[in-house]
Amino acid sequence: MPENPPLFRVFVSSPGDVPEERQAVLEVVEGLPNRPLLREKVNFRVVAWDKPGAGTAMPANMSPQEAINAGLPKPSECDIVVVILWSRMGTPYKHNDGVDYLSGTHYELLDALSNPQTFTLIYRRDEKKLFEADDDEGIAQYKKVQNFFDSELFKNPAIRQIRRSVKKYASPAKFKKEFETDLEDIVKRLLERPPERPVAPVIKPNEPVITTKKWEGSPFPGLRAFRRADTPIFFGRETETDALVKRVKESRFVAVVGASGSGKSSLVGAGLLPRLAANAISDADTGSKDWLLPDYEQGKGWNGLRFTPGELGNDPFLALAVKLAPLLDEEPHPLAQKLVQSPQEAVKQLLRVLADKPEWAEILLFIDQFEELFAPTQKDSVEPFARMLSALAEQPRLRVVVTIRHDFVHRAVENPLLAELLNQGTFYLSAPTHAALSLMIERPAEIAALEFAPGLRADILHDMGSDAGSLALLAYLLDELYKVADTRHDRCLTYADYNALGGVKGAIGRRAEQTFEKLPGQEEAKKQLLGQVFRELVEVDERGTATRQRAGYDRFGAEEMALVEAFTKARLLVMDKAQVEVAHEELFRSWEQLKKWIEDYRDDLLLRRQVQNGAAEWARRGKPDSWLWLNERLEPVYAMQKRLEWTPEATELAFIEPEQARLLREKDKLTTTHDRRDEIGRRLGVIGDTRQGVGVREDGTPAIVWLPVAPGGEVKIEYKKESFKVEPFYIAQYQVTYAQYRAFVQAPGGYQNPEWWQGFPKKYQPQELRNQSTRLTNYPRDTISWYQSVAFTRWVNSRLRGLELAQPGGGSKPLVVGGNAQIRLPTEWEWQWAAQGGEEERKYPWGGWQEGYANTEGAGLNRVTAVGMYPQGAAKCGALDMSGNLREWCLNKYQKPEEVAVDDSDDSRVVRGGSFGSTLALASCVYRGSSGADSGLSGFGFRVVLCETSSYDALHIPSVLFAE
């Protein structure tokens, strides 16, 4: 997790006729930091003139747009700009640059488009807008919007080409869903790209920044309904909320009708009311944001105009009076008596409440559980209450919303007044869809940072079904799961808890045992046979429960088919056409032998199921890399494969591809950034780098990949332009790694053995070893001196004695380490010959300079990476990192290149290839660097070569260099 997550600014631009969409933008942005993949990785600031706490002052001597420009960042200064249009273009605006714009939104869009680094999203609501016949201004605005989208800004009329993408949507709910997907995609892109411009103006004091914020307490309401405070955790009813808002706009009385437990109260409390508070029903600057709404006056001594007819016994008028009394400074009981006596009294009292409100303000009365009105004790109240509701629904500043169970509707329509009201504004709420239930489970858990055991959500959905009454049970179950987890002080909802709350069914077994006993063969052989058959017929779901699955005849051998046929005859298995399955799952629980086998292999069967489910979901979502499992989760899968002898299908096989293979494939792409290469190398170092030549063999010997460098030739080095002859040889593909050098340090007779330090200055026998900068096995051993490098070559030369390789330049006699060949550091001419590609004399190992081919100063990492992270930078022979990453020690001296002697002099040795901090010139194939033999700078490493000893004579290499 970054210490300071990046802050992205989201600018919201629109006229005033899309308040629900503006609110949706804020809700989506507030929820995004809680998504698992983005949690604590990103912060947001919403730039919007109407955002509480983050807007701007509107001085009277400035136009609204001038105030916005003065008080808020410009769209082009933001990372993301969201432009939303529907039926209004807005007020014409003349900028101080003298340009006339159709509106402030028009100006803001063009400003956003002026910066190619700003992601600009344009949305257009295509729902038909209805106007009154005399609404000339509204009609004119609507036409302006139509003409705007037909303008050359969006279309090229000459060739009928669309110039700019515009996303259309039909309702606020659909906008929210579309925007959520778009925003998540853009944020991922922003996180992946390097910053290309300064991050934003300084944030004003106390200005809200949207960051990851864990929901405190249970995100599931249990058996209570959602209310306004629960809006951030209310999901899955967005479409229904849209429709209900529309119905409330059309009718002053709306009855939300649905089955018990279908979520009627929650839809009003956490769906409708917050949307109204966000000005969902509006006209220009007026609208429902100024209405007196239930649950929006908390802290003022009352709970808003929300009640149930039976909450105070048998008097629905008293229930209403208790809510009204604090607003009118009256006593509840006398007020209730007034309400009973005259329907118009309720109208009068409610209009009194609106006396000091704007003229467009209204009161919304919310009567929950309206079916309580028809309880036997309420019989006398039905008629007067119906008269009161009818009177309220006729007033232009009053609205009523009720919820009622569908099985009580027939009772309501028995009253003519209520029947008429229901005919005007009934809204039917059906059971939530499977997708909606999934959102109801997943999104609140994300906000509360809860984690479900793999597959648990899917099984809960399956078990809950989609009946209307299941919603309450689902909410209760999830809340109970949370409480159990909270008692343990963790955030994981587990299968164990789920099973404990839900229970299991009974089982059968005697017939199975009798059938099994009659099978021929020894007991142990029969038990083995049992496993071979039922591994094909049993799977374990994510709750740990055994379930049946079908298997084709071809999955069974002759002995296994004998068991299948015997159990089929006993009606425990069913053979249908070419498939076999268990007749009843009680077999798994009641037959002790099978039950024990399942218990023994439960984890494997469960893991197999999880893999299958994960692979299916991965494929369904388009196979995104983000859904693939990490190595820590894959390792048990491979062990399970062996135990169950399971052969995955193609999609499953691709799903469980080793993480290393995926990372190495990504590493091979030229488009992979330097930072990502660094991350890949580190990750491989943590989970195990599977590349040959990086680690050590089981016996502790470095596993070196030897690459032939042939033919030989003559090479000039920059020092005095001297020429040296090069015979064919082998060179290691990688610089010596930390794991390989550590094997030398830890081996018996290794680093501390005086034999490897002969001829060196006494104080360096051995030389104290400095710490590695990054202690990961696949990183090159850095901070290493020439003496320590030579000591390693002597040791590895001894450990690899007898290694036999073909002649690199051809020839019948092989090279044998310890015989006619030895392992050592390369001379600088050998190093240069390999780096330049022999006679090709490349400037860099790959040719001319190419960005992204090496870890040099230009990469910007300023640190070493794992070996071989730049495959495009390979030399002709295949050696990697010969330019950049670490400078490499060579065998010979710097001022006397022909000398490779071990002595007490202070003569510097040659280093080649440049490092992570080197400029292009220092990283070239010909640049000669130098340092004292005892020097162990962080940018120094080495690689080894294997050469025929007969080629040493001309070098006068003392045998002490290759002590054994």
Helices and strands as residue ranges (DSSP letters): E 7-13, H 19-31, G 32-34, E 43-47, H 64-71, G 75-77, E 80-85, E 93-94, E 100-101, H 104-113, E 119-125, H 136-149, E 155-156, E 161-162, E 167-169, H 172-192, G 228-233, H 238-250, E 253-258, H 264-266, I 267-272, H 273-277, E 282-283, E 286-287, G 288-290, E 306-307, H 316-328, H 332-341, H 343-353, E 363-367, G 370-374, G 376-381, H 382-393, E 398-405, G 406-408, H 409-412, H 416-425, E 426-428, H 434-447, E 451-452, H 456-464, H 470-487, E 492-493, H 495-502, H 510-517, H 523-537, E 538-540, E 546-548, E 551-552, G 553-555, H 558-569, E 573-576, E 579-582, H 586-590, H 592-620, G 625-627, H 631-644, H 650-655, H 659-667, H 674-687, E 706-709, E 713-716, G 719-721, E 723-726, E 729-732, H 738-746, G 754-757, G 762-764, H 786-799, E 804-805, E 815-816, E 821-824, H 828-836, G 838-840, G 857-859, G 871-873, E 887-893, E 908-912, E 928-932, E 940-941, E 945-948, G 949-955, G 959-962
